[in-house]
């Protein structure tokens, strides 16, 4: 949240955090009848050259938000760390 409304670039933020990659994205939700739905759009950015390494979109029922979180983490974390 510290960088939510910042004018800093991804490269500047990554350098401040001593991070090689930054995960950014958005979360939107809507009330659809009796269920709340979410859309999460994460993207992984390499700090050194501002290149987008990975991006995806997840649509789910809000009750499944932790499943979505786990799916994103599995895609982002390198396999040798699992």
KATA-V752198 format. One record per pair of residues at least 6 apart in sequence whose ideal C-beta (glycine too) atoms are under 8 Angstrom apart, sorted by the first residue. I is the first residue (numbers start at 0). J is the second residue. Records with the same first field share a line. If there is no record, write none. Layout:
I: J, J
This chain:
2: 12
5: 12
7: 15
8: 49
9: 21, 23, 44, 46, 49
10: 46, 47, 49
12: 18, 21, 46
13: 19, 20, 21, 44, 46
14: 46
18: 46
19: 45, 46, 47
20: 43, 44, 45, 46, 52
21: 43, 44, 46
22: 41, 42, 43, 44, 75
23: 41, 42, 44
24: 39, 40, 41, 42
25: 39, 40
26: 37, 38, 39
27: 37, 38
28: 35, 36, 37, 38, 61
29: 35, 36
30: 36
34: 60, 61, 62
35: 60, 61
36: 58, 59, 60, 61
37: 57, 58, 59, 60, 61, 64, 67
38: 56, 57, 58
39: 56, 57, 59, 67, 71
40: 54, 55, 56, 57
41: 54, 55, 57, 71, 75
42: 51, 53, 54
43: 51, 52, 53, 54, 75
44: 50, 51, 52
45: 52
53: 74, 75
55: 71, 74
57: 67, 70, 71
59: 66, 67
73: 81
